[in-house]
């Protein structure tokens, strides 16, 4: 009876070979599911890279036009030889965007903005874009006067910049002597630099030493003041948009490359595991046939 009980109870305990096969099958199933997931991600990132490449070309064309107008207006200000006052109250305008998946382009801009605010803790802050807002409002919530979003969903336009400029300049409570527009300057399709554009109000430009060489009517000066601010703002927006599209293209290219590398590793791991399962099954068949 004892021997019969032992013989009956023994097959209920799985053998080491069965445990190994079950574990391998579960592992192969997990690898196969992960391989399918990474393959889908690779297809998505490749499509986003292609879209970003098209948008980068379009953004560069708009940037080249805006850069011409921006440099001409800034050369005019430089030729007047306007100087910044010693204790001037500065306004910081951080030109960002609402979208992510473009590397550290927003972090670099927020880092330079925090550095400026650390040196000028009383400076009012205007933020364009939700990404910079989320990073700056934790450190300097009391400095924020205006925030704008939904700008540059496609290529930024001069009308959008004009609305922002009118809102800032028409606010009587927002007093500043000059403004610094912090933005990402487009260098190439794979590189950008955080830069700043200086804006001087028209009353300081009129008092500049070399302004007398220009002839202006009094009623034109206010319009010129708004145009200079809106033009600089549009230039910064378009440069930032081109830099963002270039950074997004690079980020999606790197993501696709990493996904393909992971697919190769998972495929190799899956094939090795599958081959091991087949080998174990063949060994069991051959061992059983030899025993018979």
C-alpha positions as a Markdown table, in Angstrom:
| # | Residue | x | y | z |
|---|---|---|---|---|
| 1 | Unk | 0.0 | 0.0 | 0.0 |
| 2 | Unk | 2.8 | 2.4 | 0.9 |
| 3 | Unk | 4.6 | 1.7 | -2.4 |
| 4 | Unk | 1.3 | 2.1 | -4.4 |
| 5 | Unk | 0.7 | 5.5 | -2.7 |
| 6 | Unk | 4.2 | 6.6 | -3.5 |
| 7 | Unk | 3.7 | 5.6 | -7.1 |
| 8 | Unk | 0.4 | 7.3 | -7.4 |
| 9 | Unk | 1.6 | 10.5 | -5.7 |
| 10 | Unk | 4.8 | 10.9 | -7.7 |
| 11 | Unk | 3.4 | 12.0 | -11.1 |
| 12 | Unk | 1.5 | 14.9 | -9.3 |
| 13 | Unk | 4.8 | 16.7 | -8.7 |
| 14 | Unk | 6.0 | 18.4 | -11.9 |
| 15 | Unk | 9.5 | 17.5 | -13.1 |
| 16 | Unk | 12.3 | 19.9 | -13.4 |
| 17 | Unk | 12.1 | 19.6 | -17.2 |
| 18 | Unk | 8.4 | 20.5 | -17.1 |
| 19 | Unk | 9.0 | 23.5 | -14.9 |
| 20 | Unk | 11.8 | 24.7 | -17.2 |
| 21 | Unk | 9.5 | 24.4 | -20.3 |
| 22 | Unk | 6.7 | 26.2 | -18.5 |
| 23 | Unk | 9.0 | 29.0 | -17.5 |
| 24 | Unk | 10.5 | 29.3 | -20.9 |
| 25 | Unk | 7.1 | 29.4 | -22.6 |
| 26 | Unk | 6.0 | 32.2 | -20.2 |
| 27 | Unk | 9.2 | 34.1 | -20.9 |
| 28 | Unk | 8.8 | 33.7 | -24.6 |
| 29 | Unk | 5.2 | 34.9 | -24.4 |
| 30 | Unk | 6.4 | 38.0 | -22.5 |
| 31 | Unk | 9.2 | 38.7 | -25.0 |
| 32 | Unk | 6.8 | 38.3 | -27.9 |
| 33 | Unk | 4.4 | 40.8 | -26.4 |
| 34 | Unk | 7.2 | 43.3 | -25.6 |
| 35 | Unk | 8.6 | 42.9 | -29.1 |
| 36 | Unk | 5.2 | 43.7 | -30.6 |
| 37 | Unk | 4.9 | 46.8 | -28.3 |
| 38 | Unk | 8.3 | 48.1 | -29.2 |
| 39 | Unk | 7.7 | 47.5 | -32.9 |
| 40 | Unk | 4.5 | 49.6 | -32.7 |
| 41 | Unk | 6.4 | 52.4 | -30.9 |
| 42 | Unk | 9.1 | 52.3 | -33.6 |
| 43 | Unk | 6.5 | 52.8 | -36.3 |
| 44 | Unk | 5.0 | 55.8 | -34.4 |
| 45 | Unk | 8.4 | 57.5 | -33.8 |
| 46 | Unk | 9.4 | 57.0 | -37.4 |
| 47 | Unk | 6.1 | 58.7 | -38.5 |
| 48 | Unk | 6.6 | 61.6 | -36.1 |
| 49 | Unk | 10.2 | 62.0 | -37.4 |
| 50 | Unk | 8.9 | 62.3 | -41.0 |
| 51 | Unk | 6.3 | 64.8 | -40.0 |
| 52 | Unk | 8.8 | 66.8 | -38.0 |
| 53 | Unk | 11.2 | 66.9 | -41.0 |
| 54 | Unk | 8.4 | 68.4 | -43.2 |
| 55 | Unk | 7.6 | 71.0 | -40.5 |
| 56 | Unk | 11.2 | 71.8 | -40.0 |
| 57 | Unk | 11.6 | 72.8 | -43.7 |
| 58 | Unk | 8.4 | 74.9 | -43.6 |
| 59 | Unk | 9.6 | 76.5 | -40.3 |
| 60 | Unk | 13.0 | 77.4 | -41.8 |
| 61 | Unk | 11.4 | 79.2 | -44.7 |
| 62 | Unk | 9.3 | 81.3 | -42.3 |
| 63 | Unk | 12.3 | 81.9 | -40.0 |
| 64 | Unk | 14.5 | 83.2 | -42.8 |
| 65 | Unk | 11.9 | 85.9 | -43.7 |
| 66 | Unk | 11.3 | 86.8 | -40.0 |
| 67 | Unk | 15.0 | 87.0 | -39.4 |
| 68 | Unk | 15.5 | 89.6 | -42.1 |
| 69 | Unk | 12.9 | 91.9 | -40.6 |
| 70 | Unk | 14.1 | 91.3 | -37.1 |
| 71 | Unk | 17.7 | 92.1 | -37.9 |
| 72 | Unk | 16.8 | 95.3 | -39.9 |
| 73 | Unk | 14.7 | 96.7 | -37.0 |
| 74 | Unk | 17.5 | 95.8 | -34.5 |
| 75 | Unk | 20.2 | 97.4 | -36.7 |
| 76 | Unk | 18.1 | 100.6 | -36.6 |
| 77 | Unk | 18.0 | 100.5 | -32.8 |
| 78 | Unk | 21.7 | 99.8 | -32.6 |
| 79 | Unk | 22.5 | 102.7 | -35.0 |
| 80 | Unk | 20.7 | 105.1 | -32.7 |
| 81 | Unk | 23.3 | 104.2 | -30.0 |
| 82 | Unk | 20.7 | 103.7 | -27.3 |
| 83 | Unk | 22.1 | 102.8 | -23.9 |
| 84 | Unk | 20.5 | 100.9 | -21.1 |
| 85 | Unk | 20.0 | 102.8 | -17.9 |
| 86 | Unk | 22.1 | 101.9 | -14.9 |
| 87 | Unk | 19.1 | 100.8 | -12.7 |
| 88 | Unk | 16.7 | 100.0 | -15.4 |
| 89 | Unk | 13.6 | 97.9 | -14.6 |
| 90 | Unk | 13.7 | 95.0 | -17.0 |
| 91 | Unk | 10.9 | 92.8 | -18.2 |
| 92 | Unk | 11.7 | 89.2 | -19.1 |
| 93 | Unk | 9.7 | 87.5 | -21.9 |
| 94 | Unk | 10.3 | 83.8 | -22.1 |
| 95 | Unk | 9.3 | 82.5 | -25.6 |
| 96 | Unk | 8.5 | 78.8 | -25.3 |
| 97 | Unk | 5.7 | 76.5 | -26.7 |
| 98 | Unk | 3.1 | 74.1 | -25.5 |
| 99 | Unk | 4.4 | 70.9 | -27.0 |
| 100 | Unk | 6.9 | 68.3 | -25.8 |
| 101 | Unk | 8.8 | 65.3 | -27.2 |
| 102 | Unk | 11.6 | 67.7 | -28.4 |
| 103 | Unk | 14.5 | 67.0 | -26.1 |
| 104 | Unk | 15.8 | 69.5 | -23.6 |
| 105 | Unk | 14.9 | 72.6 | -25.6 |
| 106 | Unk | 12.4 | 73.9 | -23.0 |
| 107 | Unk | 14.7 | 73.0 | -20.0 |
| 108 | Unk | 17.5 | 75.0 | -21.5 |
| 109 | Unk | 15.2 | 78.1 | -21.9 |
| 110 | Unk | 13.8 | 77.8 | -18.4 |
| 111 | Unk | 17.3 | 77.4 | -17.0 |
| 112 | Unk | 18.5 | 80.7 | -18.6 |
| 113 | Unk | 15.3 | 82.4 | -17.5 |
| 114 | Unk | 15.9 | 81.3 | -13.9 |
| 115 | Unk | 19.4 | 82.6 | -14.1 |
| 116 | Unk | 18.2 | 86.0 | -15.2 |
| 117 | Unk | 15.5 | 86.1 | -12.5 |
| 118 | Unk | 18.1 | 85.2 | -9.8 |
| 119 | Unk | 20.1 | 88.3 | -10.8 |
| 120 | Unk | 16.9 | 90.4 | -11.1 |
| 121 | Unk | 14.4 | 89.1 | -8.5 |
| 122 | Unk | 12.0 | 92.0 | -9.0 |
| 123 | Unk | 11.7 | 91.7 | -12.8 |
| 124 | Unk | 8.2 | 91.0 | -14.1 |
| 125 | Unk | 7.8 | 87.9 | -16.2 |
| 126 | Unk | 5.8 | 87.2 | -19.3 |
| 127 | Unk | 5.7 | 83.5 | -20.5 |
| 128 | Unk | 4.7 | 82.2 | -23.9 |
| 129 | Unk | 4.0 | 78.5 | -23.8 |
| 130 | Unk | 2.8 | 76.0 | -21.2 |
| 131 | Unk | 6.1 | 74.2 | -21.0 |
| 132 | Unk | 8.1 | 77.1 | -19.7 |
| 133 | Unk | 5.2 | 78.1 | -17.5 |
| 134 | Unk | 5.2 | 74.7 | -15.8 |
| 135 | Unk | 8.9 | 74.9 | -15.1 |
| 136 | Unk | 9.1 | 78.6 | -14.0 |
| 137 | Unk | 5.9 | 79.0 | -11.9 |
| 138 | Unk | 7.4 | 76.7 | -9.2 |
| 139 | Unk | 10.4 | 78.9 | -8.6 |
| 140 | Unk | 9.0 | 82.4 | -9.4 |
| 141 | Unk | 5.2 | 82.4 | -9.2 |
| 142 | Unk | 5.0 | 86.0 | -8.0 |
| 143 | Unk | 7.0 | 87.4 | -11.0 |
| 144 | Unk | 4.6 | 86.1 | -13.6 |
| 145 | Unk | 2.3 | 88.8 | -15.0 |
| 146 | Unk | 1.0 | 87.2 | -18.2 |
| 147 | Unk | 1.0 | 83.7 | -19.7 |
| 148 | Unk | 0.0 | 82.9 | -23.2 |
| 149 | Unk | -0.6 | 79.5 | -24.8 |
| 150 | Unk | -1.8 | 78.0 | -28.1 |
| 151 | Unk | 0.8 | 80.1 | -29.9 |
| 152 | Unk | 2.6 | 78.5 | -32.8 |
| 153 | Unk | 0.6 | 75.4 | -33.2 |
| 154 | Unk | 1.8 | 75.7 | -36.8 |
| 155 | Unk | 4.2 | 78.4 | -38.0 |
| 156 | Unk | 3.7 | 81.5 | -35.7 |
| 157 | Unk | 2.2 | 84.6 | -37.4 |
| 158 | Unk | 2.8 | 88.3 | -37.0 |
| 159 | Unk | -0.8 | 88.7 | -35.9 |
| 160 | Unk | -0.3 | 86.4 | -32.9 |
| 161 | Unk | 2.8 | 88.4 | -31.9 |
| 162 | Unk | 0.9 | 91.7 | -32.3 |
| 163 | Unk | -1.8 | 90.5 | -29.9 |
| 164 | Unk | 0.8 | 89.6 | -27.3 |
| 165 | Unk | 2.6 | 92.9 | -27.8 |
| 166 | Unk | -0.5 | 95.0 | -27.5 |
| 167 | Unk | -1.5 | 93.2 | -24.3 |
| 168 | Unk | 1.8 | 93.8 | -22.7 |
| 169 | Unk | 2.4 | 97.4 | -23.9 |
| 170 | Unk | -1.2 | 98.6 | -23.1 |
| 171 | Unk | -1.0 | 97.4 | -19.5 |
| 172 | Unk | -0.5 | 100.5 | -17.4 |
| 173 | Unk | 0.4 | 98.6 | -14.3 |
| 174 | Unk | 3.2 | 96.8 | -16.0 |
| 175 | Unk | 6.1 | 99.3 | -15.9 |
| 176 | Unk | 9.5 | 98.5 | -17.3 |
| 177 | Unk | 12.4 | 100.4 | -18.8 |
| 178 | Unk | 13.5 | 97.8 | -21.3 |
| 179 | Unk | 12.6 | 94.1 | -22.1 |
| 180 | Unk | 14.7 | 91.0 | -22.7 |
| 181 | Unk | 13.1 | 88.4 | -25.0 |
| 182 | Unk | 14.6 | 85.0 | -24.2 |
| 183 | Unk | 14.2 | 82.4 | -27.0 |
| 184 | Unk | 15.9 | 79.5 | -28.7 |
| 185 | Unk | 17.9 | 80.6 | -31.7 |
| 186 | Unk | 18.0 | 78.1 | -34.6 |
| 187 | Unk | 21.6 | 77.1 | -35.6 |
| 188 | Unk | 21.0 | 74.0 | -37.7 |
| 189 | Unk | 18.6 | 71.1 | -37.9 |
| 190 | Unk | 20.3 | 69.4 | -35.0 |
| 191 | Unk | 21.5 | 72.4 | -32.9 |
| 192 | Unk | 20.1 | 75.5 | -31.2 |
| 193 | Unk | 21.3 | 78.1 | -28.7 |
| 194 | Unk | 19.4 | 80.0 | -26.1 |
| 195 | Unk | 19.7 | 83.7 | -26.9 |
| 196 | Unk | 18.1 | 87.0 | -26.0 |
| 197 | Unk | 16.8 | 90.0 | -28.0 |
| 198 | Unk | 16.9 | 93.4 | -26.3 |
| 199 | Unk | 13.9 | 95.8 | -26.7 |
| 200 | Unk | 14.1 | 99.5 | -25.8 |
| 201 | Unk | 10.9 | 101.6 | -25.5 |
| 202 | Unk | 10.6 | 104.5 | -28.0 |
| 203 | Unk | 11.2 | 107.2 | -25.4 |
| 204 | Unk | 14.7 | 105.8 | -24.8 |
| 205 | Unk | 15.4 | 105.6 | -28.5 |
| 206 | Unk | 14.3 | 109.2 | -29.1 |
| 207 | Unk | 16.7 | 110.3 | -26.4 |
| 208 | Unk | 19.6 | 108.3 | -28.0 |
| 209 | Unk | 22.5 | 110.4 | -29.4 |
| 210 | Unk | 22.2 | 109.3 | -33.1 |
| 211 | Unk | 18.4 | 109.4 | -33.3 |
| 212 | Unk | 18.4 | 113.0 | -34.6 |
| 213 | Unk | 19.7 | 111.8 | -37.9 |
| 214 | Unk | 16.2 | 110.2 | -38.5 |
| 215 | Unk | 13.1 | 112.3 | -39.3 |
| 216 | Unk | 9.9 | 111.1 | -37.8 |
| 217 | Unk | 6.5 | 112.5 | -37.1 |
| 218 | Unk | 5.3 | 112.5 | -33.5 |
| 219 | Unk | 2.2 | 110.4 | -34.2 |
| 220 | Unk | 4.3 | 107.7 | -35.8 |
| 221 | Unk | 6.5 | 107.1 | -32.8 |
| 222 | Unk | 4.0 | 105.2 | -30.8 |
| 223 | Unk | 3.2 | 102.9 | -33.8 |
| 224 | Unk | 6.9 | 102.4 | -34.2 |
| 225 | Unk | 7.2 | 101.4 | -30.6 |
| 226 | Unk | 4.5 | 98.7 | -30.9 |
| 227 | Unk | 6.0 | 97.5 | -34.2 |
| 228 | Unk | 9.5 | 97.1 | -32.8 |
| 229 | Unk | 8.2 | 95.0 | -29.9 |
| 230 | Unk | 5.8 | 92.9 | -32.1 |
| 231 | Unk | 8.5 | 92.4 | -34.7 |
| 232 | Unk | 11.1 | 91.2 | -32.1 |
| 233 | Unk | 8.5 | 88.9 | -30.6 |
| 234 | Unk | 7.6 | 87.4 | -33.9 |
| 235 | Unk | 11.2 | 86.8 | -34.7 |
| 236 | Unk | 11.7 | 85.0 | -31.4 |
| 237 | Unk | 8.6 | 82.9 | -31.9 |
| 238 | Unk | 9.6 | 81.8 | -35.4 |
| 239 | Unk | 13.1 | 81.0 | -34.4 |
| 240 | Unk | 11.9 | 79.1 | -31.4 |
| 241 | Unk | 9.4 | 77.1 | -33.5 |
| 242 | Unk | 12.1 | 76.2 | -36.0 |
| 243 | Unk | 14.4 | 75.1 | -33.2 |
| 244 | Unk | 11.6 | 73.1 | -31.7 |
| 245 | Unk | 10.8 | 71.2 | -34.9 |
| 246 | Unk | 14.5 | 70.5 | -35.5 |
| 247 | Unk | 14.9 | 69.2 | -31.9 |
| 248 | Unk | 11.8 | 67.1 | -32.3 |
| 249 | Unk | 13.1 | 65.5 | -35.5 |
| 250 | Unk | 16.4 | 64.7 | -33.7 |
| 251 | Unk | 14.5 | 63.3 | -30.7 |
| 252 | Unk | 12.3 | 61.1 | -32.8 |
| 253 | Unk | 15.2 | 59.9 | -34.9 |
| 254 | Unk | 17.1 | 58.8 | -31.7 |
| 255 | Unk | 13.9 | 57.2 | -30.3 |
| 256 | Unk | 13.5 | 55.2 | -33.6 |
| 257 | Unk | 17.1 | 54.1 | -33.5 |
| 258 | Unk | 16.8 | 53.0 | -29.9 |
| 259 | Unk | 13.6 | 51.1 | -30.6 |
| 260 | Unk | 15.2 | 49.3 | -33.5 |
| 261 | Unk | 18.2 | 48.4 | -31.3 |
| 262 | Unk | 15.8 | 47.0 | -28.7 |
| 263 | Unk | 13.9 | 45.1 | -31.4 |
| 264 | Unk | 17.1 | 43.4 | -32.5 |
| 265 | Unk | 18.0 | 42.5 | -28.9 |
| 266 | Unk | 14.5 | 41.1 | -28.2 |
| 267 | Unk | 14.4 | 39.2 | -31.4 |
| 268 | Unk | 17.8 | 37.6 | -30.6 |
| 269 | Unk | 16.6 | 36.7 | -27.1 |
| 270 | Unk | 13.3 | 35.3 | -28.4 |
| 271 | Unk | 15.0 | 33.2 | -31.0 |
| 272 | Unk | 17.5 | 31.8 | -28.5 |
| 273 | Unk | 14.7 | 31.0 | -26.0 |
| 274 | Unk | 12.6 | 29.4 | -28.7 |
| 275 | Unk | 15.6 | 27.3 | -29.9 |
| 276 | Unk | 16.2 | 26.2 | -26.3 |
| 277 | Unk | 12.6 | 25.0 | -25.9 |
| 278 | Unk | 12.8 | 23.1 | -29.2 |
| 279 | Unk | 16.1 | 21.5 | -28.1 |
| 280 | Unk | 14.6 | 20.4 | -24.8 |
| 281 | Unk | 11.6 | 18.9 | -26.5 |
| 282 | Unk | 13.9 | 17.0 | -28.9 |
| 283 | Unk | 16.0 | 15.7 | -26.0 |
| 284 | Unk | 12.8 | 14.5 | -24.2 |
| 285 | Unk | 11.7 | 12.7 | -27.4 |
| 286 | Unk | 15.0 | 11.1 | -28.0 |
| 287 | Unk | 15.4 | 10.1 | -24.4 |
| 288 | Unk | 11.9 | 8.5 | -24.4 |
| 289 | Unk | 12.6 | 6.7 | -27.7 |
| 290 | Unk | 15.9 | 5.4 | -26.3 |
| 291 | Unk | 14.2 | 4.2 | -23.1 |
| 292 | Unk | 11.7 | 2.2 | -25.1 |
